């Protein structure tokens, strides 16, 4: 994937993937800015999608549009453009 994971991200990825592979439920709380949306979620999906298992990731759209706001592109909130 071309990503370099920080130590905490690598540990979280290994823990979450291991739980899924063992059929266990998992919940993990992480602080803002730790790469949950842009690093861990895509890495976890890529790791779990092994050709036998279909992995779907569904996230609220505001998680992704907030990235656009960070880049100065603006965010559409209920028909109102926020720049």
Sine and cosine of phi, psi and omega as CSV:
sin_phi,cos_phi,sin_psi,cos_psi,sin_omega,cos_omega
0.00,0.00,-0.27,0.96,0.02,-1.00
0.98,0.18,0.36,0.93,0.00,-1.00
-0.96,-0.29,0.56,-0.83,0.16,-0.99
-0.95,-0.32,0.89,-0.45,-0.04,-1.00
-1.00,0.03,0.61,-0.79,0.16,-0.99
-0.97,0.26,0.27,-0.96,-0.04,-1.00
-0.82,0.57,-0.72,0.69,0.00,-1.00
-0.92,0.40,-0.57,0.82,0.03,-1.00
-0.93,0.37,-0.68,0.73,0.01,-1.00
-0.89,0.47,-0.67,0.74,0.02,-1.00
-0.91,0.42,-0.68,0.74,0.01,-1.00
-0.90,0.44,-0.68,0.73,0.01,-1.00
-0.88,0.47,-0.72,0.70,0.00,-1.00
-0.90,0.44,-0.67,0.74,0.01,-1.00
-0.90,0.43,-0.75,0.66,-0.03,-1.00
-0.90,0.43,-0.71,0.70,-0.01,-1.00
-0.90,0.44,-0.66,0.75,0.02,-1.00
-0.88,0.48,-0.67,0.74,0.02,-1.00
-0.91,0.42,-0.68,0.73,0.02,-1.00
-0.89,0.45,-0.70,0.71,-0.03,-1.00
-0.90,0.43,-0.46,0.89,0.06,-1.00
-1.00,0.02,-0.01,1.00,0.01,-1.00
0.98,0.20,0.35,0.94,0.00,-1.00
-1.00,-0.10,0.48,-0.88,0.13,-0.99
-0.98,0.20,0.41,-0.91,-0.02,-1.00
-0.52,-0.85,0.60,-0.80,0.10,-1.00
-0.64,-0.77,0.75,-0.66,-0.02,-1.00
-0.67,-0.74,0.79,-0.61,0.06,-1.00
-0.99,-0.11,0.75,-0.66,-0.01,-1.00
-0.72,-0.69,0.46,-0.89,-0.02,-1.00
-0.97,0.25,0.37,-0.93,0.03,-1.00
-0.89,0.46,0.64,-0.77,0.03,-1.00
1.00,0.04,0.15,0.99,-0.03,-1.00
-1.00,-0.04,0.08,1.00,0.06,-1.00
1.00,0.03,0.40,0.91,-0.04,-1.00
-0.88,0.47,-0.74,0.67,-0.10,-0.99
-0.99,0.13,-0.68,0.73,-0.14,-0.99
-1.00,-0.06,-0.31,0.95,-0.04,-1.00
-0.88,-0.47,-0.87,0.49,-0.14,-0.99
-0.92,0.39,-0.71,0.71,-0.04,-1.00
-0.88,0.48,-0.79,0.62,0.03,-1.00
-0.89,0.47,-0.61,0.79,0.00,-1.00
-0.92,0.40,-0.65,0.76,0.02,-1.00
-0.91,0.40,-0.68,0.73,0.02,-1.00
-0.89,0.46,-0.70,0.71,0.00,-1.00
-0.90,0.44,-0.62,0.79,-0.01,-1.00
-0.94,0.35,-0.62,0.79,-0.07,-1.00
-0.99,0.14,-0.43,0.90,0.01,-1.00
-0.98,0.19,1.00,-0.06,-0.17,-0.99
-0.96,-0.28,0.20,0.98,-0.05,-1.00
1.00,-0.07,-0.35,0.94,0.07,-1.00
-0.96,-0.28,-0.42,0.91,-0.10,-0.99
-0.88,-0.48,0.76,-0.65,0.09,-1.00
-1.00,-0.03,0.80,-0.59,-0.01,-1.00
-0.91,-0.42,0.80,-0.60,0.05,-1.00
-0.88,-0.48,0.68,-0.73,0.01,-1.00
-0.88,-0.48,0.84,-0.53,0.01,-1.00
-0.87,-0.50,0.83,-0.56,0.00,-1.00
-0.72,-0.69,0.53,-0.85,0.08,-1.00
-0.83,0.55,0.65,-0.76,-0.08,-1.00
-0.88,0.48,-0.48,0.88,-0.03,-1.00
-0.91,0.42,-0.38,0.92,0.09,-1.00
-0.90,0.44,-0.59,0.81,-0.02,-1.00
-1.00,0.06,-0.59,0.81,0.00,-1.00
-0.95,0.32,-0.35,0.94,0.06,-1.00
-0.92,0.40,-0.47,0.88,0.09,-1.00
-0.90,0.45,-0.62,0.78,0.04,-1.00
-0.90,0.44,-0.61,0.80,0.02,-1.00
-0.91,0.42,-0.63,0.78,0.03,-1.00
-0.89,0.46,-0.52,0.85,-0.02,-1.00
-1.00,-0.01,0.09,1.00,0.03,-1.00
0.99,0.17,0.26,0.96,-0.03,-1.00
-1.00,0.03,-0.29,0.96,0.00,-1.00
1.00,-0.04,0.25,-0.97,-0.03,-1.00
-0.71,-0.70,0.67,-0.74,0.06,-1.00
-0.99,-0.12,0.93,-0.36,0.02,-1.00
-0.93,-0.38,0.98,-0.19,0.04,-1.00
0.86,0.50,0.66,0.75,0.02,-1.00
1.00,0.04,-0.07,1.00,0.03,-1.00
-0.95,-0.30,0.81,-0.58,-0.01,-1.00
-0.99,0.13,0.86,-0.51,0.02,-1.00
-0.96,-0.30,0.84,-0.55,-0.04,-1.00
-0.91,-0.42,0.00,0.00,0.00,0.00
